[in-house]
């Protein structure tokens, strides 16, 4: 059996703000699926599939309870400092300045930002961040 991760779905209240945020990160809007009481906006990175699904529940006014189980999605970026400057122009500030996890400068820097609904996005500088592997 072949498996593949297709997409991540997050529920958003202000679709325009959410789309604008994810476009700043490099996502492209791909399509919309309308169910009447809710609709999905599909987004993807250039050259990749529709990996992000933004779901809007029509009439929802109160913020979603993000709970304490979900933590973040992670994206690699070519120029972390440049992207953070672009985000700052739109009022998006990082949780804290970029840092090297575990003080390991040789593997690069990361930084976390929040989208308009409070979902965390990890930005990984330089294309990749090797995750620890068991022997």
VOBALUM-111257 format. One record per atom (N, C-alpha, C): residue number from 1; residue in three letters; atom name; x, y, z. Coordinates in Angstrom, 2 decimals. Example, Ala and Ser with C-alpha at 12.3 -4.5 7.8 and 13.67 -1.06 7.14 Angstrom:
REM VOBALUM-111257
+-----+--------+-------+---------+---------+---------+
: num : residu : atome :      xx :      yy :      zz :
+-----+--------+-------+---------+---------+---------+
:   1 :    ALA :     N :   13.19 :   -5.69 :    7.80 :
:   1 :    ALA :    CA :   12.30 :   -4.50 :    7.80 :
:   1 :    ALA :     C :   13.20 :   -3.30 :    7.80 :
:   2 :    SER :     N :   12.85 :   -2.25 :    7.08 :
:   2 :    SER :    CA :   13.67 :   -1.06 :    7.14 :
:   2 :    SER :     C :   12.90 :    0.03 :    7.87 :
+-----+--------+-------+---------+---------+---------+
//
This chain:
REM VOBALUM-111257
+-----+--------+-------+---------+---------+---------+
: num : residu : atome :      xx :      yy :      zz :
+-----+--------+-------+---------+---------+---------+
:   1 :    UNK :     N :    0.84 :   -1.18 :    0.00 :
:   1 :    UNK :    CA :    0.00 :    0.00 :    0.00 :
:   1 :    UNK :     C :    0.89 :    1.24 :    0.00 :
:   2 :    UNK :     N :    0.60 :    2.19 :   -0.87 :
:   2 :    UNK :    CA :    1.33 :    3.44 :   -0.94 :
:   2 :    UNK :     C :    0.53 :    4.52 :   -0.24 :
:   3 :    UNK :     N :    1.17 :    5.24 :    0.65 :
:   3 :    UNK :    CA :    0.54 :    6.34 :    1.37 :
:   3 :    UNK :     C :    1.26 :    7.63 :    1.05 :
:   4 :    UNK :     N :    0.52 :    8.73 :    1.11 :
:   4 :    UNK :    CA :    1.12 :   10.05 :    0.92 :
:   4 :    UNK :     C :    0.34 :   11.04 :    1.76 :
:   5 :    UNK :     N :    1.04 :   11.96 :    2.37 :
:   5 :    UNK :    CA :    0.39 :   13.04 :    3.10 :
:   5 :    UNK :     C :   -0.15 :   14.02 :    2.06 :
:   6 :    UNK :     N :   -1.45 :   14.28 :    2.09 :
:   6 :    UNK :    CA :   -2.09 :   15.09 :    1.06 :
:   6 :    UNK :     C :   -2.16 :   16.56 :    1.44 :
:   7 :    UNK :     N :   -2.71 :   16.86 :    2.61 :
:   7 :    UNK :    CA :   -2.79 :   18.26 :    3.02 :
:   7 :    UNK :     C :   -3.02 :   18.38 :    4.52 :
:   8 :    UNK :     N :   -2.82 :   19.59 :    4.99 :
:   8 :    UNK :    CA :   -3.15 :   19.97 :    6.36 :
:   8 :    UNK :     C :   -4.33 :   20.93 :    6.26 :
:   9 :    UNK :     N :   -5.29 :   20.77 :    7.16 :
:   9 :    UNK :    CA :   -6.46 :   21.64 :    7.18 :
:   9 :    UNK :     C :   -6.47 :   22.45 :    8.47 :
:  10 :    UNK :     N :   -6.72 :   23.75 :    8.34 :
:  10 :    UNK :    CA :   -6.94 :   24.61 :    9.50 :
:  10 :    UNK :     C :   -8.22 :   25.40 :    9.26 :
:  11 :    UNK :     N :   -8.96 :   25.61 :   10.34 :
:  11 :    UNK :    CA :  -10.20 :   26.39 :   10.27 :
:  11 :    UNK :     C :   -9.86 :   27.85 :   10.52 :
:  12 :    UNK :     N :  -10.38 :   28.74 :    9.67 :
:  12 :    UNK :    CA :  -10.07 :   30.16 :    9.76 :
:  12 :    UNK :     C :  -11.37 :   30.97 :    9.78 :
:  13 :    UNK :     N :  -11.31 :   32.14 :   10.40 :
:  13 :    UNK :    CA :  -12.48 :   33.02 :   10.42 :
:  13 :    UNK :     C :  -12.46 :   34.04 :    9.30 :
:  14 :    UNK :     N :  -11.32 :   34.67 :    9.07 :
:  14 :    UNK :    CA :  -11.20 :   35.72 :    8.06 :
:  14 :    UNK :     C :  -10.38 :   35.15 :    6.90 :
:  15 :    UNK :     N :  -11.06 :   34.67 :    5.88 :
:  15 :    UNK :    CA :  -10.37 :   34.00 :    4.78 :
:  15 :    UNK :     C :   -9.42 :   34.95 :    4.05 :
:  16 :    UNK :     N :   -9.79 :   36.21 :    3.91 :
:  16 :    UNK :    CA :   -8.92 :   37.15 :    3.21 :
:  16 :    UNK :     C :   -7.61 :   37.34 :    3.96 :
:  17 :    UNK :     N :   -7.68 :   37.49 :    5.29 :
:  17 :    UNK :    CA :   -6.46 :   37.65 :    6.09 :
:  17 :    UNK :     C :   -5.62 :   36.38 :    6.04 :
:  18 :    UNK :     N :   -6.26 :   35.22 :    6.11 :
:  18 :    UNK :    CA :   -5.52 :   33.95 :    6.08 :
:  18 :    UNK :     C :   -4.84 :   33.75 :    4.73 :
:  19 :    UNK :     N :   -5.56 :   33.99 :    3.63 :
:  19 :    UNK :    CA :   -4.96 :   33.84 :    2.30 :
:  19 :    UNK :     C :   -3.80 :   34.81 :    2.13 :
:  20 :    UNK :     N :   -3.99 :   36.05 :    2.55 :
:  20 :    UNK :    CA :   -2.92 :   37.06 :    2.44 :
:  20 :    UNK :     C :   -1.67 :   36.59 :    3.21 :
:  21 :    UNK :     N :   -1.85 :   36.08 :    4.42 :
:  21 :    UNK :    CA :   -0.73 :   35.61 :    5.23 :
:  21 :    UNK :     C :    0.00 :   34.48 :    4.53 :
:  22 :    UNK :     N :   -0.72 :   33.46 :    4.09 :
:  22 :    UNK :    CA :   -0.06 :   32.30 :    3.47 :
:  22 :    UNK :     C :    0.55 :   32.66 :    2.11 :
:  23 :    UNK :     N :   -0.03 :   33.63 :    1.41 :
:  23 :    UNK :    CA :    0.61 :   34.10 :    0.17 :
:  23 :    UNK :     C :    1.94 :   34.78 :    0.47 :
:  24 :    UNK :     N :    2.02 :   35.51 :    1.59 :
:  24 :    UNK :    CA :    3.29 :   36.12 :    1.99 :
:  24 :    UNK :     C :    4.36 :   35.05 :    2.21 :
:  25 :    UNK :     N :    3.94 :   33.87 :    2.66 :
:  25 :    UNK :    CA :    4.88 :   32.77 :    2.87 :
:  25 :    UNK :     C :    5.23 :   32.03 :    1.59 :
:  26 :    UNK :     N :    4.55 :   32.37 :    0.49 :
:  26 :    UNK :    CA :    4.85 :   31.75 :   -0.80 :
:  26 :    UNK :     C :    3.79 :   30.80 :   -1.33 :
:  27 :    UNK :     N :    2.70 :   30.59 :   -0.59 :
:  27 :    UNK :    CA :    1.63 :   29.72 :   -1.07 :
:  27 :    UNK :     C :    0.85 :   30.40 :   -2.18 :
:  28 :    UNK :     N :    0.28 :   29.59 :   -3.06 :
:  28 :    UNK :    CA :   -0.58 :   30.08 :   -4.14 :
:  28 :    UNK :     C :   -2.00 :   29.57 :   -3.89 :
:  29 :    UNK :     N :   -2.97 :   30.43 :   -4.16 :
:  29 :    UNK :    CA :   -4.36 :   29.99 :   -4.06 :
:  29 :    UNK :     C :   -4.68 :   29.13 :   -5.27 :
:  30 :    UNK :     N :   -5.28 :   27.97 :   -5.04 :
:  30 :    UNK :    CA :   -5.52 :   27.02 :   -6.11 :
:  30 :    UNK :     C :   -6.98 :   26.83 :   -6.46 :
:  31 :    UNK :     N :   -7.86 :   26.77 :   -5.47 :
:  31 :    UNK :    CA :   -9.25 :   26.49 :   -5.79 :
:  31 :    UNK :     C :  -10.13 :   26.58 :   -4.56 :
:  32 :    UNK :     N :  -11.41 :   26.43 :   -4.80 :
:  32 :    UNK :    CA :  -12.41 :   26.54 :   -3.73 :
:  32 :    UNK :     C :  -13.44 :   25.42 :   -3.89 :
:  33 :    UNK :     N :  -13.83 :   24.85 :   -2.77 :
:  33 :    UNK :    CA :  -14.88 :   23.84 :   -2.74 :
:  33 :    UNK :     C :  -15.92 :   24.33 :   -1.75 :
:  34 :    UNK :     N :  -17.14 :   24.57 :   -2.21 :
:  34 :    UNK :    CA :  -18.20 :   25.17 :   -1.39 :
:  34 :    UNK :     C :  -19.22 :   24.11 :   -0.99 :
:  35 :    UNK :     N :  -19.46 :   24.00 :    0.31 :
:  35 :    UNK :    CA :  -20.43 :   23.06 :    0.86 :
:  35 :    UNK :     C :  -21.70 :   23.76 :    1.34 :
:  36 :    UNK :     N :  -21.79 :   25.08 :    1.14 :
:  36 :    UNK :    CA :  -22.94 :   25.84 :    1.61 :
:  36 :    UNK :     C :  -22.72 :   26.36 :    3.02 :
:  37 :    UNK :     N :  -22.66 :   25.48 :    4.01 :
:  37 :    UNK :    CA :  -22.46 :   25.89 :    5.40 :
:  37 :    UNK :     C :  -20.98 :   26.10 :    5.71 :
:  38 :    UNK :     N :  -20.12 :   25.65 :    4.82 :
:  38 :    UNK :    CA :  -18.66 :   25.80 :    4.96 :
:  38 :    UNK :     C :  -18.04 :   25.75 :    3.57 :
:  39 :    UNK :     N :  -16.82 :   26.26 :    3.46 :
:  39 :    UNK :    CA :  -16.09 :   26.12 :    2.20 :
:  39 :    UNK :     C :  -14.60 :   26.02 :    2.48 :
:  40 :    UNK :     N :  -13.90 :   25.40 :    1.54 :
:  40 :    UNK :    CA :  -12.46 :   25.21 :    1.63 :
:  40 :    UNK :     C :  -11.77 :   26.01 :    0.54 :
:  41 :    UNK :     N :  -10.70 :   26.67 :    0.91 :
:  41 :    UNK :    CA :   -9.79 :   27.29 :   -0.04 :
:  41 :    UNK :     C :   -8.52 :   26.44 :   -0.02 :
:  42 :    UNK :     N :   -8.12 :   25.95 :   -1.18 :
:  42 :    UNK :    CA :   -6.93 :   25.11 :   -1.28 :
:  42 :    UNK :     C :   -5.75 :   25.95 :   -1.75 :
:  43 :    UNK :     N :   -4.60 :   25.73 :   -1.09 :
:  43 :    UNK :    CA :   -3.39 :   26.47 :   -1.42 :
:  43 :    UNK :     C :   -2.23 :   25.49 :   -1.52 :
:  44 :    UNK :     N :   -1.20 :   25.88 :   -2.25 :
:  44 :    UNK :    CA :   -0.01 :   25.04 :   -2.37 :
:  44 :    UNK :     C :    1.20 :   25.89 :   -2.69 :
:  45 :    UNK :     N :    2.35 :   25.31 :   -2.47 :
:  45 :    UNK :    CA :    3.60 :   25.98 :   -2.82 :
:  45 :    UNK :     C :    3.91 :   25.73 :   -4.29 :
:  46 :    UNK :     N :    4.62 :   26.63 :   -4.95 :
:  46 :    UNK :    CA :    4.95 :   26.43 :   -6.36 :
:  46 :    UNK :     C :    5.60 :   25.06 :   -6.59 :
:  47 :    UNK :     N :    5.12 :   24.34 :   -7.58 :
:  47 :    UNK :    CA :    5.66 :   23.04 :   -7.92 :
:  47 :    UNK :     C :    5.19 :   21.90 :   -7.02 :
:  48 :    UNK :     N :    4.30 :   22.19 :   -6.08 :
:  48 :    UNK :    CA :    3.82 :   21.18 :   -5.15 :
:  48 :    UNK :     C :    2.30 :   21.08 :   -5.26 :
:  49 :    UNK :     N :    1.74 :   20.09 :   -4.63 :
:  49 :    UNK :    CA :    0.29 :   19.90 :   -4.64 :
:  49 :    UNK :     C :   -0.43 :   20.90 :   -3.76 :
:  50 :    UNK :     N :   -1.72 :   20.71 :   -3.65 :
:  50 :    UNK :    CA :   -2.56 :   21.57 :   -2.81 :
:  50 :    UNK :     C :   -2.46 :   21.08 :   -1.37 :
:  51 :    UNK :     N :   -1.43 :   21.51 :   -0.67 :
:  51 :    UNK :    CA :   -1.08 :   20.94 :    0.62 :
:  51 :    UNK :     C :   -1.68 :   21.66 :    1.82 :
:  52 :    UNK :     N :   -2.34 :   22.79 :    1.59 :
:  52 :    UNK :    CA :   -2.95 :   23.55 :    2.68 :
:  52 :    UNK :     C :   -4.42 :   23.78 :    2.37 :
:  53 :    UNK :     N :   -5.27 :   23.36 :    3.27 :
:  53 :    UNK :    CA :   -6.72 :   23.55 :    3.13 :
:  53 :    UNK :     C :   -7.17 :   24.51 :    4.23 :
:  54 :    UNK :     N :   -7.70 :   25.66 :    3.84 :
:  54 :    UNK :    CA :   -8.25 :   26.63 :    4.78 :
:  54 :    UNK :     C :   -9.76 :   26.47 :    4.77 :
:  55 :    UNK :     N :  -10.34 :   26.09 :    5.89 :
:  55 :    UNK :    CA :  -11.77 :   25.84 :    5.98 :
:  55 :    UNK :     C :  -12.45 :   27.00 :    6.70 :
:  56 :    UNK :     N :  -13.50 :   27.52 :    6.08 :
:  56 :    UNK :    CA :  -14.30 :   28.59 :    6.66 :
:  56 :    UNK :     C :  -15.69 :   28.03 :    6.97 :
:  57 :    UNK :     N :  -16.08 :   28.10 :    8.22 :
:  57 :    UNK :    CA :  -17.44 :   27.74 :    8.62 :
:  57 :    UNK :     C :  -18.26 :   29.03 :    8.55 :
:  58 :    UNK :     N :  -19.18 :   29.11 :    7.60 :
:  58 :    UNK :    CA :  -19.95 :   30.32 :    7.35 :
:  58 :    UNK :     C :  -20.70 :   30.74 :    8.62 :
:  59 :    UNK :     N :  -20.56 :   32.02 :    8.98 :
:  59 :    UNK :    CA :  -21.23 :   32.57 :   10.15 :
:  59 :    UNK :     C :  -20.44 :   32.46 :   11.44 :
:  60 :    UNK :     N :  -19.32 :   31.80 :   11.41 :
:  60 :    UNK :    CA :  -18.50 :   31.65 :   12.62 :
:  60 :    UNK :     C :  -17.91 :   33.00 :   12.99 :
:  61 :    UNK :     N :  -18.17 :   33.46 :   14.20 :
:  61 :    UNK :    CA :  -17.65 :   34.75 :   14.66 :
:  61 :    UNK :     C :  -16.57 :   34.60 :   15.71 :
:  62 :    UNK :     N :  -16.71 :   33.63 :   16.61 :
:  62 :    UNK :    CA :  -15.76 :   33.51 :   17.72 :
:  62 :    UNK :     C :  -14.50 :   32.76 :   17.27 :
:  63 :    UNK :     N :  -13.37 :   33.10 :   17.89 :
:  63 :    UNK :    CA :  -12.12 :   32.40 :   17.56 :
:  63 :    UNK :     C :  -12.22 :   30.91 :   17.85 :
:  64 :    UNK :     N :  -11.46 :   30.13 :   17.12 :
:  64 :    UNK :    CA :  -11.41 :   28.69 :   17.36 :
:  64 :    UNK :     C :  -10.53 :   28.42 :   18.57 :
:  65 :    UNK :     N :  -10.90 :   27.41 :   19.34 :
:  65 :    UNK :    CA :  -10.07 :   26.94 :   20.44 :
:  65 :    UNK :     C :   -9.00 :   26.04 :   19.81 :
:  66 :    UNK :     N :   -7.76 :   26.50 :   19.80 :
:  66 :    UNK :    CA :   -6.70 :   25.74 :   19.15 :
:  66 :    UNK :     C :   -6.24 :   24.56 :   19.99 :
:  67 :    UNK :     N :   -6.65 :   24.53 :   21.25 :
:  67 :    UNK :    CA :   -6.29 :   23.41 :   22.10 :
:  67 :    UNK :     C :   -4.81 :   23.38 :   22.42 :
:  68 :    UNK :     N :   -4.38 :   22.33 :   23.07 :
:  68 :    UNK :    CA :   -2.97 :   22.22 :   23.42 :
:  68 :    UNK :     C :   -2.31 :   21.01 :   22.77 :
:  69 :    UNK :     N :   -2.98 :   20.42 :   21.79 :
:  69 :    UNK :    CA :   -2.42 :   19.28 :   21.09 :
:  69 :    UNK :     C :   -1.70 :   19.68 :   19.81 :
:  70 :    UNK :     N :   -2.33 :   20.54 :   19.02 :
:  70 :    UNK :    CA :   -1.72 :   21.01 :   17.78 :
:  70 :    UNK :     C :   -0.60 :   21.96 :   18.12 :
:  71 :    UNK :     N :    0.52 :   21.90 :   17.36 :
:  71 :    UNK :    CA :    1.60 :   22.84 :   17.63 :
:  71 :    UNK :     C :    1.92 :   23.72 :   16.44 :
:  72 :    UNK :     N :    2.34 :   23.15 :   15.30 :
:  72 :    UNK :    CA :    2.73 :   24.01 :   14.18 :
:  72 :    UNK :     C :    2.88 :   23.21 :   12.89 :
:  73 :    UNK :     N :    2.95 :   23.96 :   11.78 :
:  73 :    UNK :    CA :    3.42 :   23.41 :   10.52 :
:  73 :    UNK :     C :    4.81 :   24.02 :   10.29 :
:  74 :    UNK :     N :    5.64 :   23.36 :    9.50 :
:  74 :    UNK :    CA :    6.99 :   23.85 :    9.25 :
:  74 :    UNK :     C :    7.22 :   24.03 :    7.76 :
:  75 :    UNK :     N :    7.86 :   25.14 :    7.41 :
:  75 :    UNK :    CA :    8.18 :   25.46 :    6.02 :
:  75 :    UNK :     C :    9.65 :   25.82 :    5.91 :
:  76 :    UNK :     N :   10.31 :   25.36 :    4.86 :
:  76 :    UNK :    CA :   11.66 :   25.82 :    4.60 :
:  76 :    UNK :     C :   11.60 :   27.09 :    3.77 :
:  77 :    UNK :     N :   12.51 :   28.02 :    4.03 :
:  77 :    UNK :    CA :   12.56 :   29.29 :    3.30 :
:  77 :    UNK :     C :   13.99 :   29.55 :    2.86 :
:  78 :    UNK :     N :   14.13 :   30.23 :    1.73 :
:  78 :    UNK :    CA :   15.46 :   30.54 :    1.20 :
:  78 :    UNK :     C :   16.14 :   31.67 :    1.97 :
:  79 :    UNK :     N :   15.35 :   32.65 :    2.46 :
:  79 :    UNK :    CA :   15.90 :   33.83 :    3.10 :
:  79 :    UNK :     C :   15.03 :   34.19 :    4.29 :
:  80 :    UNK :     N :   15.35 :   33.63 :    5.45 :
:  80 :    UNK :    CA :   14.54 :   33.85 :    6.65 :
:  80 :    UNK :     C :   14.47 :   35.32 :    7.02 :
:  81 :    UNK :     N :   15.60 :   36.01 :    7.02 :
:  81 :    UNK :    CA :   15.61 :   37.42 :    7.41 :
:  81 :    UNK :     C :   14.78 :   38.27 :    6.44 :
:  82 :    UNK :     N :   14.89 :   37.98 :    5.15 :
:  82 :    UNK :    CA :   14.10 :   38.72 :    4.16 :
:  82 :    UNK :     C :   12.61 :   38.48 :    4.33 :
:  83 :    UNK :     N :   12.22 :   37.22 :    4.58 :
:  83 :    UNK :    CA :   10.81 :   36.91 :    4.77 :
:  83 :    UNK :     C :   10.28 :   37.57 :    6.05 :
:  84 :    UNK :     N :   11.07 :   37.54 :    7.12 :
:  84 :    UNK :    CA :   10.63 :   38.19 :    8.36 :
:  84 :    UNK :     C :   10.45 :   39.69 :    8.16 :
:  85 :    UNK :     N :   11.30 :   40.31 :    7.35 :
:  85 :    UNK :    CA :   11.16 :   41.74 :    7.05 :
:  85 :    UNK :     C :    9.86 :   41.99 :    6.28 :
:  86 :    UNK :     N :    9.56 :   41.12 :    5.32 :
:  86 :    UNK :    CA :    8.32 :   41.26 :    4.54 :
:  86 :    UNK :     C :    7.10 :   41.07 :    5.43 :
:  87 :    UNK :     N :    7.16 :   40.09 :    6.33 :
:  87 :    UNK :    CA :    6.05 :   39.86 :    7.26 :
:  87 :    UNK :     C :    5.88 :   41.05 :    8.21 :
:  88 :    UNK :     N :    6.98 :   41.62 :    8.67 :
:  88 :    UNK :    CA :    6.92 :   42.76 :    9.58 :
:  88 :    UNK :     C :    6.22 :   43.95 :    8.93 :
:  89 :    UNK :     N :    6.42 :   44.12 :    7.62 :
:  89 :    UNK :    CA :    5.73 :   45.20 :    6.90 :
:  89 :    UNK :     C :    4.22 :   45.03 :    6.96 :
:  90 :    UNK :     N :    3.76 :   43.79 :    7.14 :
:  90 :    UNK :    CA :    2.33 :   43.49 :    7.23 :
:  90 :    UNK :     C :    1.86 :   43.34 :    8.68 :
:  91 :    UNK :     N :    2.74 :   43.68 :    9.63 :
:  91 :    UNK :    CA :    2.39 :   43.62 :   11.03 :
:  91 :    UNK :     C :    2.55 :   42.26 :   11.69 :
:  92 :    UNK :     N :    3.23 :   41.33 :   11.02 :
:  92 :    UNK :    CA :    3.45 :   39.99 :   11.58 :
:  92 :    UNK :     C :    4.84 :   39.94 :   12.19 :
:  93 :    UNK :     N :    4.91 :   39.74 :   13.50 :
:  93 :    UNK :    CA :    6.18 :   39.67 :   14.20 :
:  93 :    UNK :     C :    6.43 :   38.25 :   14.68 :
:  94 :    UNK :     N :    7.69 :   37.81 :   14.72 :
:  94 :    UNK :    CA :    7.99 :   36.46 :   15.22 :
:  94 :    UNK :     C :    7.76 :   36.37 :   16.73 :
:  95 :    UNK :     N :    7.56 :   35.14 :   17.20 :
:  95 :    UNK :    CA :    7.42 :   34.92 :   18.63 :
:  95 :    UNK :     C :    8.67 :   35.37 :   19.37 :
:  96 :    UNK :     N :    9.82 :   35.07 :   18.81 :
:  96 :    UNK :    CA :   11.12 :   35.52 :   19.31 :
:  96 :    UNK :     C :   12.06 :   35.53 :   18.12 :
:  97 :    UNK :     N :   13.23 :   36.17 :   18.25 :
:  97 :    UNK :    CA :   14.15 :   36.24 :   17.11 :
:  97 :    UNK :     C :   14.58 :   34.85 :   16.64 :
:  98 :    UNK :     N :   15.00 :   34.74 :   15.38 :
:  98 :    UNK :    CA :   15.49 :   33.46 :   14.87 :
:  98 :    UNK :     C :   16.58 :   32.88 :   15.77 :
:  99 :    UNK :     N :   16.60 :   31.56 :   15.87 :
:  99 :    UNK :    CA :   17.59 :   30.90 :   16.73 :
:  99 :    UNK :     C :   17.95 :   29.55 :   16.15 :
: 100 :    UNK :     N :   19.09 :   29.03 :   16.60 :
: 100 :    UNK :    CA :   19.55 :   27.69 :   16.21 :
: 100 :    UNK :     C :   19.12 :   26.73 :   17.32 :
: 101 :    UNK :     N :   18.20 :   25.81 :   17.04 :
: 101 :    UNK :    CA :   17.75 :   24.88 :   18.07 :
: 101 :    UNK :     C :   18.91 :   24.10 :   18.68 :
: 102 :    UNK :     N :   18.91 :   24.03 :   19.99 :
: 102 :    UNK :    CA :   19.98 :   23.33 :   20.68 :
: 102 :    UNK :     C :   21.34 :   24.00 :   20.53 :
: 103 :    UNK :     N :   21.33 :   25.27 :   20.04 :
: 103 :    UNK :    CA :   22.58 :   25.99 :   19.84 :
: 103 :    UNK :     C :   23.41 :   25.46 :   18.69 :
: 104 :    UNK :     N :   22.81 :   24.64 :   17.82 :
: 104 :    UNK :    CA :   23.54 :   24.00 :   16.71 :
: 104 :    UNK :     C :   23.51 :   24.90 :   15.48 :
: 105 :    UNK :     N :   24.37 :   25.89 :   15.47 :
: 105 :    UNK :    CA :   24.44 :   26.85 :   14.36 :
: 105 :    UNK :     C :   24.68 :   26.17 :   13.01 :
: 106 :    UNK :     N :   25.37 :   25.04 :   13.01 :
: 106 :    UNK :    CA :   25.72 :   24.37 :   11.75 :
: 106 :    UNK :     C :   24.50 :   23.82 :   11.03 :
: 107 :    UNK :     N :   23.39 :   23.62 :   11.72 :
: 107 :    UNK :    CA :   22.20 :   23.09 :   11.05 :
: 107 :    UNK :     C :   21.21 :   24.18 :   10.67 :
: 108 :    UNK :     N :   21.48 :   25.42 :   11.06 :
: 108 :    UNK :    CA :   20.63 :   26.52 :   10.62 :
: 108 :    UNK :     C :   19.77 :   27.11 :   11.73 :
: 109 :    UNK :     N :   18.98 :   28.09 :   11.31 :
: 109 :    UNK :    CA :   18.12 :   28.83 :   12.26 :
: 109 :    UNK :     C :   16.66 :   28.58 :   11.93 :
: 110 :    UNK :     N :   15.85 :   28.73 :   12.95 :
: 110 :    UNK :    CA :   14.40 :   28.64 :   12.80 :
: 110 :    UNK :     C :   13.76 :   29.83 :   13.49 :
: 111 :    UNK :     N :   12.48 :   30.02 :   13.18 :
: 111 :    UNK :    CA :   11.72 :   31.10 :   13.80 :
: 111 :    UNK :     C :   10.24 :   30.73 :   13.69 :
: 112 :    UNK :     N :    9.44 :   31.14 :   14.67 :
: 112 :    UNK :    CA :    8.01 :   30.86 :   14.65 :
: 112 :    UNK :     C :    7.22 :   32.15 :   14.50 :
: 113 :    UNK :     N :    6.19 :   32.11 :   13.64 :
: 113 :    UNK :    CA :    5.24 :   33.21 :   13.50 :
: 113 :    UNK :     C :    3.84 :   32.63 :   13.64 :
: 114 :    UNK :     N :    2.88 :   33.51 :   13.92 :
: 114 :    UNK :    CA :    1.49 :   33.07 :   14.02 :
: 114 :    UNK :     C :    0.68 :   33.60 :   12.86 :
: 115 :    UNK :     N :   -0.24 :   32.76 :   12.35 :
: 115 :    UNK :    CA :   -1.12 :   33.23 :   11.28 :
: 115 :    UNK :     C :   -2.27 :   34.03 :   11.91 :
: 116 :    UNK :     N :   -3.17 :   34.61 :   11.12 :
: 116 :    UNK :    CA :   -4.23 :   35.45 :   11.68 :
: 116 :    UNK :     C :   -5.15 :   34.75 :   12.68 :
: 117 :    UNK :     N :   -5.22 :   33.43 :   12.65 :
: 117 :    UNK :    CA :   -6.07 :   32.69 :   13.59 :
: 117 :    UNK :     C :   -5.27 :   32.11 :   14.76 :
: 118 :    UNK :     N :   -3.98 :   32.39 :   14.81 :
: 118 :    UNK :    CA :   -3.17 :   31.93 :   15.92 :
: 118 :    UNK :     C :   -2.44 :   30.62 :   15.71 :
: 119 :    UNK :     N :   -2.56 :   30.03 :   14.51 :
: 119 :    UNK :    CA :   -1.81 :   28.81 :   14.22 :
: 119 :    UNK :     C :   -0.34 :   29.17 :   14.06 :
: 120 :    UNK :     N :    0.53 :   28.36 :   14.65 :
: 120 :    UNK :    CA :    1.96 :   28.61 :   14.59 :
: 120 :    UNK :     C :    2.55 :   28.02 :   13.30 :
: 121 :    UNK :     N :    3.49 :   28.76 :   12.71 :
: 121 :    UNK :    CA :    4.21 :   28.33 :   11.52 :
: 121 :    UNK :     C :    5.69 :   28.45 :   11.82 :
: 122 :    UNK :     N :    6.41 :   27.34 :   11.68 :
: 122 :    UNK :    CA :    7.85 :   27.33 :   11.86 :
: 122 :    UNK :     C :    8.50 :   27.62 :   10.52 :
: 123 :    UNK :     N :    9.38 :   28.61 :   10.50 :
: 123 :    UNK :    CA :   10.12 :   28.96 :    9.29 :
: 123 :    UNK :     C :   11.55 :   28.47 :    9.48 :
: 124 :    UNK :     N :   12.02 :   27.63 :    8.56 :
: 124 :    UNK :    CA :   13.35 :   27.02 :    8.65 :
: 124 :    UNK :     C :   14.23 :   27.64 :    7.57 :
: 125 :    UNK :     N :   15.31 :   28.29 :    8.00 :
: 125 :    UNK :    CA :   16.19 :   29.00 :    7.08 :
: 125 :    UNK :     C :   17.09 :   28.04 :    6.30 :
: 126 :    UNK :     N :   17.25 :   28.33 :    5.02 :
: 126 :    UNK :    CA :   18.27 :   27.65 :    4.24 :
: 126 :    UNK :     C :   17.87 :   26.36 :    3.55 :
: 127 :    UNK :     N :   16.61 :   26.06 :    3.48 :
: 127 :    UNK :    CA :   16.20 :   24.92 :    2.67 :
: 127 :    UNK :     C :   15.91 :   23.64 :    3.40 :
: 128 :    UNK :     N :   16.63 :   23.33 :    4.47 :
: 128 :    UNK :    CA :   16.29 :   22.09 :    5.19 :
: 128 :    UNK :     C :   16.83 :   22.15 :    6.60 :
: 129 :    UNK :     N :   16.24 :   21.36 :    7.45 :
: 129 :    UNK :    CA :   16.70 :   21.25 :    8.83 :
: 129 :    UNK :     C :   16.66 :   19.77 :    9.16 :
: 130 :    UNK :     N :   17.84 :   19.15 :    9.28 :
: 130 :    UNK :    CA :   17.84 :   17.71 :    9.52 :
: 130 :    UNK :     C :   17.24 :   17.38 :   10.88 :
: 131 :    UNK :     N :   16.25 :   16.51 :   10.88 :
: 131 :    UNK :    CA :   15.66 :   16.07 :   12.13 :
: 131 :    UNK :     C :   16.46 :   14.88 :   12.67 :
: 132 :    UNK :     N :   16.55 :   14.77 :   13.99 :
: 132 :    UNK :    CA :   17.31 :   13.65 :   14.56 :
: 132 :    UNK :     C :   16.71 :   12.31 :   14.11 :
: 133 :    UNK :     N :   17.58 :   11.40 :   13.78 :
: 133 :    UNK :    CA :   17.15 :   10.07 :   13.34 :
: 133 :    UNK :     C :   17.67 :    9.03 :   14.32 :
: 134 :    UNK :     N :   16.82 :    8.04 :   14.61 :
: 134 :    UNK :    CA :   17.26 :    6.92 :   15.44 :
: 134 :    UNK :     C :   18.24 :    6.07 :   14.64 :
: 135 :    UNK :     N :   19.19 :    5.42 :   15.34 :
: 135 :    UNK :    CA :   20.15 :    4.57 :   14.61 :
: 135 :    UNK :     C :   19.45 :    3.38 :   13.97 :
+-----+--------+-------+---------+---------+---------+
//
